[in-house]
Amino acid sequence: MKLSRLLKMNLSLKMTLMSLAIICVFCLAMTWLYQKDRNSRFENRRLRVQHQTETAAGVIEHFVRAEKSGQFSRDMAQAQAMAAIKLLRYGSSGYFWINDTSPKMIMHPIKPALDGKDLSASKDPNGKHLFVEFAKVAQKSGGGFVDYYWPKPGYEKPVSKISYVKLIPAWGWIVGSGLYVDDVEAELSSILRTNITLVTIVLFITGLLVFFVNRSITGPLSRVREALYTLSQGNTNISVDCGKPVNCSSKKVAVKRIARVTARKTRVG
């Protein structure tokens, strides 16, 4: 839109556009803050599970070194490592499992029935072969994140989870741990509903303000314009009602003066 066209707009339209611009900036700011909060919450959850998994991997590496030093045989070192990892917990429900790269479950502390089973066909409700993905991510970069859905105690359906897996190259093991993120998603949904409610209230209040301000300004100006048009037609018997909200006495005086000048010129002519 060219500047000249903008300048030619009436006052009411200019105020409406200005209000819409302010509302757009407000909405963009709210969206940016929400997205920043969302990213921060998920990043904190990811960092937490990564740090915990790396700690568990450090425990296994201890027994790897014990085997290499001749302190334990491989079978003994692996048995000790599995026993240690099986007992590790963090937070309210955090645990660790071990699978290999085939992928076969080596040890699962919550679901021991999975131990020794081939999990290559295991998939979540979205069709993701999560243990195949664990093996792929771990072998490709030594460790990484995998998002999927997994059963949660007390819930009928599997819920979203973020896991971090890390490869133990010497034994071909992959140790992993996951944290549910349904609580984060629930908090974000609540925040989003609050933001939408707030934006709706701001829109409503801004709309009312624009309406009443436009009415208080453009109403008296329209009546003055109509009076001046009547005056230009030669009718000097005019009055201007500017209403109670606006003091238009100066406009009345100006119109009356114009009327007197016009009447004198008419008599002289």
Secondary structure, DSSP 8 states (H G I E B T S, - for coil): --HHHHHHS-HHHHHHHHHHHHHHHHHHHHHHHHHHHHHHHHHHHHHHHHHHHHHHHHHHHHHHHHHHTTSS-HHHHHHHHHHHHHH--BTTTB--EEEESS-BEEE-SS-GGGTT-B-TT---TT---HHHHHHHHHHHHSEEEEEEEE--TT-SS-EEEEEEEEEETTTTEEEEEEEE-HHHHHHHHHHHHHHHHHHHHHHHHHHHHHHHHHHHHHHHHHHHHHHHHHHHTT---------SSS--HHHHHHHHHHHHHHHHHHHH-
